[in-house]
Amino acid sequence: MSSADPRGNSRELGLATTAFALCFYAWALLGPLGPDLQDQLGLSDSQLALTVSIPVVLGSLMRIPLGVLTDRHGGRRVFTALMAFTPLPLVGLALFNDSWGAVLVFGFLLGFAGASFAVGVPFVNKWYPARRQGFALGIYGIGMGGTVLGALTAPRIVDATSLDAPFWIAAALVGTMAFVFWRFAEDAPGSAQGRTASMLASLAVFRGRGSGRAWALTLFYFMAFGGFVAMFLYLPKLLVDVHDLSKTDAGARAAGFALLAVIARPLGGWASDRVGAINVLTVSFVGTAVLALALAGLYEHMVPLTIVCLTLAVALGLGTGAVFKLVPEWFPDRVGAVTGVVGAAGGLGGFFPPLVMALVKSQTGAYALGFVLMAAVAAIALVVLRAEGRAGKVSTPAPPSTAAPTRG
């Protein structure tokens, strides 16, 4: 892309990553706080699964329009507006978390924070040349670490203060970052396209010729990121129920899972720059399928559960880093629009599995079938991936002779 500096822009990448991390910290709070909310509100397992998953719904759906708006108006404006809004549902959750109805409403609105990913990807992408986009977007993806921050701190904050405090803290952090981003962030030259196309026109890539690849990307992210979100949200509940861990201990272990996935994400982007995203995704999907099947038989045993879950976190993290290497390669002129839909699919991938797990547990008394279903989705994603790989080798790294220097 002509506007991309061969060296990239570390300041803009740092600002976007920090903003993304704080948005995800806020977005994921209901997961680690789920056991506390269940005790306070007297929720059933199914009600709890719905509660912790509800922010994912709006966060998924809003990634589509926000991705398109970022293509048209630039990430600085859209990201700032998103972060300026996010404190409102957080304050609502701080004030009214003693009502399940209020928690569902404000949790749903909190989903806006989860849409931040679709804003940051095109914002960062425009600042980097093609050869460095996989690694840059992988670094940006470290912002998923906001979920780690939430899992590590939120239960401890509740133990030391009250259930209100984590929401107040998140509101203050995101509100402050909204000001910082507006004051210091800049869009890459020529990145905003203006009011040149309707949203439907921007999403035309999902219709007609080439739509197969666009929909394949949604499946890949549904599996990779959706699997990560689902495991992170539901793991504390499984650990408390099956292994009788304390809520704080369960939250810390879920944070360890998220941390490995966060670390693996930039590695997935870096590896995709060098060996191709399709190869990295192949490793991710094969690993996910095998490990999910292992969980189906071993989740009742703590040591195997720990080993398999941590390895699964790496497999899913590699996959999330690789998917968005393909987006600018396959659709260089519609990064925001495609990112929005692909990100929405990933978010929905995190919404349905916790509900399925709760249903499976209530009907069978065990979690095994839920993990088998995860393995089946990974296998389907692998079949589609290999079919697209045979259709055209478009994710191979750029030849050194045509790439810009990477020093700096």
C-alpha positions in Angstrom: 0.0 0.0 0.0 1.5 3.3 -1.0 0.7 5.0 2.2 2.5 2.5 4.3 6.0 3.5 5.7 8.4 0.6 5.0 9.4 0.9 8.7 5.8 1.0 9.9 4.7 3.3 12.8 5.4 2.0 16.2 3.6 4.9 18.0 0.3 4.3 16.2 0.7 0.5 16.7 1.3 1.0 20.4 -1.7 3.4 20.8 -4.0 1.0 19.0 -2.8 -2.0 20.9 -3.3 -0.3 24.2 -6.8 0.9 23.2 -7.7 -2.6 22.1 -6.4 -4.1 25.3 -8.4 -1.8 27.5 -11.6 -2.4 25.4 -11.1 -6.1 25.8 -10.5 -5.8 29.5 -13.9 -4.1 29.8 -15.6 -6.5 27.3 -14.5 -9.7 29.0 -15.2 -8.7 32.6 -18.4 -10.8 32.9 -16.4 -14.0 32.3 -14.2 -13.9 35.4 -16.9 -12.3 37.4 -19.5 -14.9 36.4 -19.2 -17.1 39.5 -19.7 -14.0 41.7 -22.7 -12.9 39.6 -24.2 -16.4 39.8 -23.9 -16.3 43.6 -25.3 -12.8 44.0 -28.2 -13.3 41.5 -28.9 -16.9 42.1 -28.5 -17.9 38.5 -28.7 -21.4 37.0 -25.9 -22.6 34.9 -27.8 -21.8 31.7 -28.5 -18.3 32.9 -24.9 -17.8 33.8 -23.8 -19.0 30.3 -26.1 -16.5 28.7 -24.9 -13.7 31.1 -21.2 -14.1 30.4 -21.8 -14.6 26.6 -24.2 -11.6 26.1 -21.5 -9.0 25.4 -20.3 -11.1 22.6 -23.5 -10.7 20.6 -23.4 -6.9 20.0 -19.6 -7.0 19.9 -19.9 -9.5 17.0 -22.6 -7.7 15.1 -21.1 -4.2 15.5 -17.8 -5.2 14.0 -19.4 -5.2 10.6 -20.6 -1.5 10.5 -17.6 -0.3 12.5 -15.2 -2.0 10.1 -16.9 -0.3 7.2 -17.0 3.1 9.0 -13.2 2.8 9.7 -12.6 2.3 6.0 -14.6 5.4 5.3 -13.7 7.8 8.1 -10.4 6.5 9.6 -9.6 4.6 12.8 -8.9 7.7 14.9 -12.5 9.0 14.8 -14.2 5.6 15.1 -11.9 4.2 17.9 -12.3 7.4 19.9 -16.1 7.4 19.6 -16.2 3.7 20.6 -14.2 4.3 23.7 -16.2 7.4 24.6 -19.3 5.3 24.7 -18.0 2.2 26.5 -17.9 3.7 30.0 -21.7 4.1 29.9 -22.6 0.4 30.1 -19.8 -0.1 32.6 -21.3 2.5 34.9 -24.6 0.8 34.5 -23.1 -2.6 35.5 -21.5 -0.9 38.5 -24.8 0.6 39.7 -27.3 -2.2 38.9 -25.4 -5.5 39.0 -28.0 -6.7 41.6 -30.6 -7.1 38.9 -30.2 -9.9 36.3 -32.3 -8.0 33.7 -30.0 -4.9 34.1 -26.9 -7.0 33.8 -28.2 -8.5 30.6 -29.1 -5.1 29.1 -25.8 -3.3 30.1 -23.8 -6.5 29.3 -25.3 -6.4 25.8 -24.4 -2.7 25.3 -20.9 -3.5 26.7 -20.5 -5.6 23.5 -19.6 -2.4 21.7 -16.1 -2.7 23.3 -15.7 -6.1 21.7 -16.1 -4.5 18.3 -12.9 -2.5 18.8 -10.9 -5.2 17.0 -12.5 -4.4 13.6 -11.5 -0.7 14.0 -7.9 -1.4 14.9 -7.0 -3.9 12.2 -7.5 -1.4 9.2 -6.0 1.4 11.3 -2.8 -0.6 11.9 -2.8 -2.2 8.5 -2.6 1.1 6.7 0.6 2.0 8.5 2.6 -1.1 7.4 3.8 -2.5 4.1 2.5 -6.0 3.1 5.7 -7.8 4.2 5.2 -6.6 7.8 1.5 -6.6 8.1 1.2 -10.1 9.6 3.6 -9.3 12.4 2.1 -5.8 13.0 -1.4 -7.2 13.2 -0.1 -10.0 15.5 1.4 -7.3 17.8 -2.0 -5.5 17.7 -3.6 -8.7 18.6 -1.7 -8.8 21.9 -4.5 -6.5 23.0 -6.4 -9.7 23.6 -4.3 -9.6 26.8 -7.0 -7.3 28.2 -8.8 -10.5 28.9 -5.8 -11.8 30.9 -5.8 -8.5 32.9 -9.5 -8.9 33.6 -9.2 -12.5 34.7 -6.2 -11.8 37.0 -7.5 -8.7 38.6 -11.3 -8.6 38.6 -11.9 -11.5 41.1 -9.2 -10.1 43.4 -10.7 -6.6 43.2 -14.1 -8.1 44.2 -12.6 -10.0 47.1 -10.9 -6.8 48.4 -13.8 -4.4 47.7 -17.1 -5.2 46.1 -18.6 -6.4 42.8 -19.1 -2.8 41.7 -15.4 -1.9 41.7 -14.1 -3.7 38.6 -16.7 -1.9 36.4 -15.8 1.5 37.9 -12.1 0.9 37.3 -12.7 -0.2 33.7 -14.9 2.8 33.0 -12.1 5.1 34.2 -9.4 3.4 32.1 -11.4 3.3 28.9 -12.6 6.9 29.3 -9.0 8.1 29.8 -7.8 6.1 26.8 -10.5 7.7 24.6 -9.0 11.1 25.3 -5.4 9.9 24.8 -6.3 8.3 21.5 -8.1 11.4 20.2 -5.2 13.6 21.2 -2.2 11.6 20.0 -3.3 9.0 17.3 -3.2 9.8 13.6 -4.6 8.0 10.6 -2.2 6.8 7.9 -2.2 9.2 4.9 -5.0 8.4 2.5 -6.5 5.7 4.8 -10.0 7.2 5.1 -12.0 6.8 1.9 -14.8 9.2 2.8 -18.5 8.8 1.9 -17.9 7.1 -1.4 -19.7 3.8 -0.9 -22.7 2.5 1.0 -22.3 -0.2 3.6 -23.9 -2.7 1.3 -21.5 -1.8 -1.5 -18.6 -2.2 0.9 -19.8 -5.7 1.8 -20.2 -6.7 -1.9 -17.1 -8.8 -1.6 -19.3 -11.4 0.3 -21.5 -11.8 -2.8 -20.6 -13.2 -6.2 -17.1 -14.0 -7.5 -14.6 -14.3 -4.7 -17.2 -14.6 -2.0 -16.0 -18.1 -1.2 -12.7 -16.9 0.2 -14.5 -14.2 2.2 -16.8 -16.7 3.8 -13.9 -19.1 4.3 -12.2 -16.4 6.4 -15.2 -16.1 8.6 -15.2 -19.8 9.2 -11.5 -19.7 10.1 -11.9 -16.9 12.6 -15.1 -18.4 14.0 -12.9 -21.4 14.9 -9.7 -19.7 16.1 -10.9 -16.6 17.9 -14.3 -18.0 18.8 -12.7 -21.1 20.3 -10.4 -18.8 22.4 -13.3 -16.6 23.7 -15.5 -19.7 24.4 -12.8 -21.5 26.4 -11.8 -18.3 28.3 -15.4 -17.5 29.2 -16.4 -21.0 30.3 -13.2 -22.3 31.8 -13.7 -20.7 35.2 -17.1 -22.3 35.5 -15.7 -25.8 34.5 -12.9 -25.5 37.0 -15.1 -24.4 39.9 -17.7 -27.1 39.2 -15.6 -30.1 38.2 -12.4 -29.5 40.3 -13.8 -27.4 43.2 -11.4 -24.6 42.7 -12.0 -21.2 44.3 -13.2 -18.5 42.0 -10.0 -16.6 42.3 -7.9 -19.7 41.5 -10.2 -20.5 38.6 -9.9 -17.0 37.2 -6.1 -17.1 37.5 -5.9 -20.4 35.6 -8.2 -18.9 32.9 -5.8 -16.0 32.7 -2.9 -18.3 32.1 -4.9 -19.9 29.2 -5.5 -16.4 27.7 -1.9 -15.3 28.2 -0.6 -18.1 26.1 -3.1 -17.4 23.4 -2.1 -13.7 23.5 1.6 -14.6 23.2 1.0 -17.0 20.4 -1.0 -14.5 18.3 2.0 -12.4 17.1 3.9 -15.6 16.6 1.2 -16.7 14.3 1.4 -13.4 12.4 5.2 -13.6 12.2 5.2 -17.2 11.0 2.6 -16.3 8.4 4.8 -13.6 7.0 7.5 -16.3 6.5 5.9 -19.6 5.7 2.4 -18.5 4.7 -0.8 -18.1 6.6 -2.4 -21.3 5.2 0.4 -23.4 6.6 0.1 -21.8 10.1 -3.7 -22.2 10.0 -3.2 -25.9 9.1 -1.1 -26.4 12.2 -3.7 -24.5 14.3 -6.7 -26.5 13.1 -5.1 -29.9 13.3 -3.9 -29.1 16.8 -7.3 -27.8 17.9 -9.1 -30.9 16.6 -6.7 -33.3 18.3 -6.6 -31.3 21.6 -10.4 -30.8 21.8 -10.8 -34.6 21.5 -8.3 -35.1 24.2 -10.2 -32.7 26.5 -13.4 -34.7 25.9 -11.8 -37.6 27.7 -9.4 -35.9 30.1 -11.1 -32.8 31.5 -12.0 -34.4 34.8 -8.3 -34.9 35.6 -6.5 -31.7 36.6 -3.0 -32.4 35.3 -4.0 -33.5 31.8 -6.6 -30.8 31.7 -4.0 -28.2 32.4 -1.5 -29.4 29.8 -4.1 -29.8 27.1 -5.8 -26.5 27.7 -2.5 -24.6 27.7 -1.4 -26.3 24.4 -4.9 -25.6 23.0 -4.4 -21.9 23.8 -1.2 -21.8 21.7 -2.9 -23.5 18.8 -5.8 -21.1 18.9 -3.5 -18.1 19.3 -1.5 -19.1 16.2 -4.7 -19.3 14.3 -6.0 -15.9 15.3 -2.6 -14.4 14.2 -2.7 -16.1 10.8 -6.3 -15.3 9.7 -5.7 -11.5 9.5 -2.5 -12.0 7.4 -4.9 -13.4 4.8 -7.4 -10.5 4.9 -5.2 -7.7 3.4 -3.7 -10.2 0.9 -7.0 -11.5 -0.4 -8.9 -8.2 -0.1 -6.5 -5.3 0.0 -9.1 -2.6 -0.8 -11.8 -3.8 1.7 -9.7 -4.6 4.8 -12.2 -2.8 7.2 -15.3 -4.3 5.7 -13.9 -7.9 5.5 -12.4 -7.5 9.0 -15.8 -6.5 10.3 -17.6 -9.5 9.0 -14.7 -11.9 9.8 -14.4 -10.5 13.3 -18.2 -10.8 13.8 -17.9 -14.5 12.9 -15.2 -14.9 15.5 -17.3 -13.1 18.1 -20.3 -15.3 17.4 -17.9 -18.3 17.7 -17.4 -17.2 21.3 -21.1 -16.7 22.0 -22.6 -20.0 21.0 -20.1 -22.6 22.5 -20.7 -21.6 26.2 -24.5 -21.9 25.6 -23.9 -25.3 24.0 -21.6 -26.4 26.8 -24.2 -25.4 29.4 -26.9 -27.3 27.4 -24.7 -30.4 27.0 -23.8 -30.3 30.7 -27.5 -30.0 31.7 -28.6 -32.8 29.4 -25.7 -35.3 29.8 -24.2 -34.3 33.1 -20.8 -34.0 31.4 -18.8 -31.6 29.1 -17.4 -34.3 26.7 -19.8 -33.8 23.9 -19.1 -30.0 23.8 -15.4 -30.7 23.2 -16.2 -33.2 20.5 -18.3 -30.6 18.7 -15.3 -28.2 18.9 -13.1 -30.8 17.3 -15.7 -31.3 14.5 -15.7 -27.5 13.7 -11.9 -27.5 13.6 -12.0 -30.4 11.2 -14.5 -28.7 8.9 -12.3 -25.5 8.9 -9.3 -27.6 8.0 -11.1 -29.1 5.0 -12.2 -25.7 3.7 -8.7 -24.3 4.3 -7.0 -27.0 2.2 -9.6 -26.5 -0.5 -8.8 -22.8 -0.7 -5.1 -23.5 -0.6 -5.4 -25.8 -3.7 -7.5 -23.1 -5.4 -4.7 -20.6 -5.4 -1.5 -20.1 -3.5 -2.2 -16.5 -2.5 -0.9 -16.5 1.1 2.8 -17.2 0.3 5.2 -14.6 1.6 6.2 -11.7 -0.7 9.5 -12.3 -2.5 12.4 -10.4 -0.9 13.2 -8.6 -4.2 9.8 -6.8 -4.2 9.6 -6.1 -0.4 10.5 -2.9 1.2 13.3 -2.7 3.8 12.2 -3.7 7.2 14.8 -2.0 9.4 13.8 0.8 11.7 
